[in-house]
Amino acid sequence: MKKMTTLLVAMGIGSSAMAATSTNTITNNIKDVYQGLKASPASLYLANEAYQNRDDNNKINGVNNLFYGDLGYAINPNNKLTLGTTSKYNKIEGQEISEFKLDDVRIQYDRKNILTEANNGVYLNARLNLYANTHNQNDRTGSANLRVYTGKSLTEKLSLDIQGRAYLNDRKNGNADNAVAQYRLYTGTTYSVTDKWNVGALAIFMHTQTKEAINNNETLILEANTSYAFNDTFSVDMYVDATTHDGARNLQTNKDWQDKLDYGLVLNANVF
């Protein structure tokens, strides 16, 4: 009986060892696959942006969430193609059913290092987005937009960044008669407090052009922001902004802009 007990114990130990070895093999295989993806030209970026919703009286009545998913492929160090999606989830006070929907699908092309600080004193990058809009709202996301990025380091910790965007063939509720173009100019500074923590300020000027010039509109938004990188994969951004000026044809000061501050939080994951 004692021999049988010893045999059973030995078999149990052997089974446990085999199970542990099998688990370690699977874990190592997963790690190898993940490291291979990180070293490959492919990339996967996921993010969740949350910001408050306001009702017709400008009162905060809920939270909007945007979910971004970008699967990219680097053709070479300077050229990259990306297939991306944006989904939206709204939790609004008084709405019995929260709404989750796919907002758009886009193809994105990035061109880096058109100019570099080392050779030209400033950097210059560009991006082209082609959208297939799936929403039926008044959002002006555009069926195509072109972005140009430039800037330079002012000191070891302070940088100046400028971005221009042109939203073309924009349609409101799919009605071609309301097609508009929107042009945006982003001017910002970023200060690196540490290698992981940045703070910044941003001014956004927008000009919205309609077929009837009387409906043209201009807007100025001021923003303060901060970001923190936990590691190479995960980071978080926080911002607060206000529409300080807007108006038809020329800017007018919003006297109560302090009461209409918008707050946002973005969780980022560069999966590979």
C-alpha positions in Angstrom: 0.0 0.0 0.0 2.9 2.3 0.8 4.4 1.6 -2.6 1.1 2.5 -4.3 0.8 5.7 -2.3 4.4 6.6 -3.2 3.6 5.9 -6.9 0.5 8.0 -6.9 2.4 10.9 -5.2 5.1 10.6 -7.8 2.6 10.6 -10.6 0.9 13.7 -9.1 4.2 15.5 -8.9 5.0 14.5 -12.5 1.6 15.7 -13.7 2.1 19.0 -11.9 5.5 19.4 -13.5 4.2 18.6 -16.9 1.3 21.1 -16.5 3.7 23.8 -15.3 6.0 23.1 -18.2 3.1 23.3 -20.7 1.9 26.6 -19.1 5.4 28.1 -19.3 5.7 27.0 -23.0 2.4 28.7 -23.9 3.4 31.8 -22.0 6.8 32.0 -23.7 5.1 31.4 -27.1 2.7 34.3 -26.4 5.6 36.5 -25.4 7.5 35.6 -28.5 4.5 36.4 -30.7 4.0 39.8 -29.0 7.7 40.7 -29.2 7.6 39.7 -32.9 4.6 42.1 -33.5 6.4 44.9 -31.7 9.4 44.5 -33.9 7.3 44.2 -37.1 6.1 47.0 -39.3 2.6 46.5 -37.9 1.1 48.6 -35.1 -2.1 48.7 -33.0 -3.2 51.8 -31.2 -6.3 51.9 -28.9 -7.7 54.8 -27.0 -10.8 56.0 -25.0 -11.6 59.7 -24.8 -14.2 60.8 -22.3 -15.7 64.3 -22.1 -18.9 65.8 -20.7 -22.1 66.4 -22.7 -24.1 69.6 -22.5 -27.8 70.1 -23.1 -29.5 73.0 -25.0 -29.1 75.2 -21.9 -25.3 74.5 -21.8 -25.7 72.4 -18.6 -23.6 69.3 -18.2 -26.0 66.3 -18.4 -23.8 63.3 -19.2 -20.6 61.9 -20.6 -19.5 61.1 -24.1 -17.0 58.4 -24.9 -15.0 58.0 -28.1 -13.2 54.8 -28.8 -10.4 54.8 -31.3 -8.8 51.7 -32.9 -6.0 52.1 -35.4 -4.2 49.2 -37.2 -1.2 50.4 -39.0 1.6 49.2 -41.3 4.9 51.1 -41.8 5.9 50.8 -45.4 9.3 52.3 -44.4 10.5 54.7 -41.6 8.8 57.7 -43.3 5.6 56.3 -44.8 2.7 54.5 -43.0 -0.8 53.4 -43.8 -3.5 52.9 -41.2 -7.0 51.6 -41.1 -8.9 53.2 -38.2 -12.3 53.3 -36.6 -14.0 55.7 -34.2 -17.0 54.5 -32.1 -19.1 56.6 -29.7 -20.9 55.7 -26.5 -23.1 58.3 -24.8 -24.5 58.2 -21.3 -26.9 61.1 -21.1 -29.2 62.0 -18.2 -32.8 61.3 -19.0 -32.0 58.8 -21.7 -33.2 55.4 -20.8 -31.0 53.7 -23.4 -27.3 54.6 -23.7 -26.2 54.7 -27.3 -23.2 52.9 -28.8 -22.4 53.2 -32.4 -19.7 53.2 -35.0 -19.0 56.8 -36.0 -16.5 56.5 -38.9 -14.1 54.2 -40.7 -11.0 55.9 -42.2 -7.9 55.2 -44.2 -4.9 57.2 -43.1 -1.6 57.9 -44.8 1.3 59.5 -42.8 4.4 61.0 -44.3 7.2 61.8 -41.8 10.4 63.7 -42.0 9.5 65.9 -45.0 11.8 68.3 -43.2 13.8 67.6 -40.1 15.1 69.9 -37.3 18.6 68.5 -37.8 18.8 69.5 -41.5 16.2 72.3 -41.8 15.7 73.8 -38.4 12.1 72.7 -38.2 10.3 69.4 -38.6 7.5 68.9 -41.2 5.1 65.9 -41.3 1.8 65.4 -43.1 -1.3 63.2 -42.8 -4.2 62.5 -45.2 -7.4 60.9 -43.8 -10.2 59.5 -46.1 -13.4 58.9 -44.2 -16.5 56.8 -44.6 -18.9 58.4 -42.2 -21.4 56.2 -40.6 -23.2 58.7 -38.4 -26.2 60.9 -39.3 -25.6 63.9 -37.1 -24.4 67.4 -37.3 -20.8 66.5 -36.6 -18.5 68.0 -39.1 -15.8 65.3 -39.4 -15.4 65.5 -43.2 -15.1 62.9 -45.9 -11.4 63.9 -46.3 -8.9 66.0 -44.4 -5.3 67.0 -44.8 -3.1 67.8 -41.8 0.3 69.4 -41.9 2.5 69.4 -38.8 5.5 71.6 -38.1 7.5 73.0 -35.2 10.8 73.0 -33.4 12.5 72.6 -30.0 13.0 76.0 -28.4 15.0 74.5 -25.5 15.8 71.0 -24.2 12.4 71.0 -22.5 10.2 73.5 -24.4 8.9 73.0 -27.9 6.6 74.9 -30.3 4.2 72.9 -32.5 1.9 74.2 -35.3 -0.7 72.2 -37.1 -2.9 73.1 -40.0 -6.0 71.1 -41.0 -8.3 71.3 -43.9 -11.6 69.4 -43.8 -12.9 69.0 -47.3 -16.2 67.9 -48.8 -17.8 68.0 -45.4 -21.5 67.1 -45.5 -24.2 67.8 -42.9 -26.6 64.9 -42.6 -25.5 63.8 -46.1 -27.0 66.8 -47.8 -24.7 68.1 -50.5 -26.4 71.5 -50.5 -24.9 72.0 -47.0 -21.4 70.9 -47.9 -18.8 73.0 -46.2 -15.0 73.3 -45.8 -13.5 73.8 -42.4 -9.9 75.1 -41.8 -8.2 74.8 -38.5 -4.9 76.2 -37.1 -3.4 74.7 -34.0 -0.6 76.5 -32.2 0.8 75.0 -29.0 3.7 74.8 -26.7 4.8 71.7 -24.7 7.1 71.7 -21.6 8.6 68.4 -20.5 8.6 68.4 -16.7 10.2 65.0 -16.7 10.8 62.2 -19.3 7.3 61.0 -18.6 5.3 64.1 -17.7 4.4 67.0 -20.1 2.3 70.1 -19.7 1.1 72.3 -22.6 -1.1 75.1 -23.8 -2.9 75.2 -27.1 -4.8 77.8 -29.2 -7.2 76.5 -31.9 -8.6 78.8 -34.6 -11.4 77.4 -36.8 -12.9 78.9 -39.9 -16.1 77.1 -41.2 -17.0 78.0 -44.8 -20.5 77.3 -46.3 -21.9 77.8 -49.8 -23.6 80.9 -48.5 -21.0 83.2 -47.1 -23.5 84.7 -44.6 -23.3 81.4 -42.7 -19.5 81.3 -42.4 -18.3 81.1 -38.8 -15.1 81.6 -36.9 -14.1 80.1 -33.5 -11.2 80.4 -31.1 -10.6 77.7 -28.5 -8.0 77.9 -25.8 -6.8 74.7 -24.0 -4.5 73.6 -21.2 -3.4 70.0 -21.2 -1.1 67.5 -19.5 0.1 64.0 -20.3 1.8 61.2 -18.4 3.4 58.1 -19.9 3.5 55.1 -17.5 5.7 53.2 -19.9 6.1 52.6 -23.7 2.6 51.2 -23.9 0.2 53.1 -21.7 -0.3 56.8 -21.2 -3.0 59.3 -20.1 -3.9 62.8 -21.4 -6.1 65.3 -19.6 -7.3 68.6 -20.9 -9.6 71.6 -20.2 -10.6 74.0 -22.9 -13.0 76.8 -23.5 -14.5 78.5 -26.6 -13.5 82.1 -25.8 -14.5 83.6 -29.1 -16.8 82.8 -32.0 -19.1 84.6 -34.5 -20.2 84.9 -38.0 -17.5 86.4 -40.3 -15.6 87.9 -37.3 -14.8 86.8 -33.8 -16.8 88.0 -30.8 -15.9 87.4 -27.2 -18.0 84.9 -25.3 -18.5 86.8 -22.0 -19.5 83.7 -20.0 -16.8 81.3 -21.4 -15.6 80.6 -17.9 -18.9 78.9 -17.2 -18.6 76.6 -20.2 -15.3 74.9 -19.6 -15.0 71.4 -21.2 -12.9 68.7 -19.5 -11.6 65.6 -21.2 -9.6 62.5 -20.3 -7.8 60.2 -22.8 -6.5 56.7 -22.1 -3.9 55.6 -24.7 -2.5 52.1 -25.4 0.2 51.5 -28.0 -0.4 47.8 -28.0 2.4 47.0 -30.5 
